[in-house]
């Protein structure tokens, strides 16, 4: 089974940390001679995701996405581990970890490391003036300034809203999207092209379902753990 289809390029994670500077107000000093700091806007904390990865009724791995805050930045760490077994023996190993930083919903940086049966691929990307600077298997690349990684927990990027790049290639992806409203205010997205996946989100934008078609025609799906 091709790992890019098993768990698409959005899985990936450890990131380049960008420490936010401390904003200072241009205000009169306090009696102690100190300049009061302007509080930074803190992004709302998001609920973590923990999934069991299923194929043909059997659990073959896990995918977790955990969130933390660093000042005005939101840090998402995605960790995928796929190890299907035959007669109790691991026959395939796919591990993908990437960390993404956003600020006020905008992409800041991402760092990804993929291990596919011992073959390591690393990709890093960082928002820069007028571009997104990529370093990956194809060397240094510059993508459009509004480009962002394919992160399944960020559905506001879908449907052509921004150029999407793969966290295991560093290249822009060829994706086609369709959207379907669900009862209760949720939404279903269908992604086709380099990845053939179906996802669902509730009325609050929380990721609640995922399935993808593998190269062998089998369906890999997620079950909340």
Residue pairs with C-beta under 8 A, 6 or more apart in sequence:
1 84
1 92
1 214
1 215
1 216
1 218
2 214
2 215
3 82
3 94
3 96
3 114
3 116
4 168
4 194
4 195
5 195
5 196
5 212
5 213
5 214
5 215
5 220
6 82
6 94
6 212
6 214
6 220
7 53
7 63
7 80
7 82
7 94
7 96
7 212
7 220
8 150
8 152
8 191
8 194
8 195
8 197
8 212
9 149
9 150
9 166
9 167
9 168
9 169
9 173
9 194
9 195
10 78
10 149
10 150
10 151
10 152
10 166
10 167
11 63
11 78
11 80
11 96
11 98
11 167
12 78
12 80
12 96
12 97
12 98
12 110
12 112
12 113
12 114
12 123
12 149
12 167
12 168
13 76
13 77
13 78
13 79
13 96
13 97
13 98
13 99
13 100
13 110
13 111
13 112
13 113
13 167
14 77
14 97
14 98
14 99
14 111
14 112
14 113
15 75
15 77
15 98
15 99
15 100
15 101
15 109
15 110
15 111
16 101
16 109
16 110
16 111
16 124
16 126
17 70
17 101
18 73
18 101
18 108
18 109
18 126
19 70
19 71
20 40
20 70
20 71
20 72
20 73
20 103
22 37
22 40
23 37
23 38
23 40
24 35
24 37
24 38
25 35
25 36
25 37
25 38
27 35
27 36
29 35
30 36
40 71
40 72
41 72
41 104
42 69
42 71
42 72
43 69
43 72
43 73
43 74
43 102
43 103
43 104
43 105
45 67
45 69
46 67
46 74
46 76
46 153
47 67
47 206
48 64
48 65
48 66
48 67
49 63
49 64
49 65
49 153
49 207
50 62
50 63
50 64
50 224
50 225
51 62
51 63
51 64
51 210
51 222
51 223
51 224
51 225
52 59
52 61
52 62
52 222
52 223
52 224
52 225
53 59
53 60
53 61
53 62
53 63
53 80
53 82
53 220
53 221
53 222
54 60
54 220
54 221
54 222
54 223
55 84
55 214
55 218
55 219
55 220
55 221
56 218
58 84
60 82
60 83
60 84
60 85
60 220
61 80
61 81
61 82
61 83
61 84
61 94
62 79
62 80
62 81
62 225
63 78
63 79
63 80
63 81
63 222
64 78
64 79
65 76
65 77
65 78
65 79
65 153
66 76
66 77
66 79
67 74
67 75
67 76
67 77
68 74
68 75
68 77
69 75
70 101
72 103
72 104
73 101
73 102
73 103
73 108
74 101
74 102
74 103
75 99
75 100
75 101
76 99
76 100
76 101
76 102
76 151
76 153
77 97
77 98
77 99
78 96
78 97
78 98
78 99
78 100
78 151
79 96
79 97
80 94
80 95
80 96
80 97
81 94
81 95
82 92
82 93
82 94
82 95
83 90
83 92
83 93
83 94
84 90
84 91
84 92
85 91
92 117
93 115
93 116
93 117
93 118
94 114
94 115
94 116
94 117
95 114
95 115
95 116
96 112
96 113
96 114
96 115
96 167
96 168
97 112
97 113
98 110
98 111
98 112
98 113
98 123
98 149
98 167
99 110
99 111
100 107
100 109
100 110
100 149
100 151
101 108
101 109
101 110
102 108
102 154
105 156
106 127
107 127
107 132
107 147
107 148
107 149
108 126
108 127
109 124
109 125
109 126
109 127
110 123
110 124
110 125
110 149
110 167
111 122
111 123
111 124
111 125
112 121
112 122
112 123
112 124
112 149
112 167
112 168
113 120
113 121
113 122
114 120
114 121
114 122
114 168
121 136
121 137
121 168
122 136
123 134
123 135
123 136
123 137
123 166
123 167
123 168
123 169
123 170
124 134
124 135
124 136
125 132
125 133
125 134
125 135
125 143
125 149
125 165
125 167
125 170
126 132
126 133
127 133
127 145
129 145
130 145
131 142
131 143
131 144
131 145
132 142
132 143
132 144
132 145
132 147
132 148
132 165
133 140
133 141
133 142
134 140
134 141
134 142
134 143
134 165
134 170
135 141
135 170
136 169
136 170
136 171
137 169
137 170
138 169
138 170
138 171
141 170
141 171
143 163
143 165
143 172
144 163
146 162
146 163
147 162
147 163
147 164
147 165
147 172
148 154
148 157
148 162
148 163
148 164
148 165
149 164
149 165
149 166
149 167
150 157
150 164
150 165
150 166
150 167
150 173
150 175
150 195
151 157
151 167
152 199
152 207
152 210
153 207
155 187
155 189
155 199
155 201
155 205
155 207
156 205
157 164
158 177
158 179
158 189
158 191
159 177
159 179
159 189
160 177
163 172
164 172
164 173
164 175
165 171
165 172
165 173
166 173
166 194
173 193
173 194
173 195
174 193
174 194
175 191
175 192
175 193
175 194
175 195
176 191
176 192
176 193
177 189
177 190
177 191
177 192
178 189
178 190
178 192
179 187
179 188
179 189
179 190
180 187
180 188
180 189
180 190
181 187
181 188
182 188
182 200
184 202
184 203
185 202
185 203
186 200
186 201
186 202
186 203
186 208
187 200
187 201
188 198
188 199
188 200
188 201
189 198
189 199
189 200
189 201
190 197
190 198
191 197
191 198
191 199
195 212
196 212
196 213
197 210
197 211
197 212
197 213
198 209
198 210
198 211
198 212
199 207
199 209
199 210
200 207
200 208
200 209
200 210
201 207
201 208
202 208
209 221
209 222
210 221
210 222
211 219
211 220
211 221
211 222
212 219
212 220
212 221
213 219
213 220
214 220
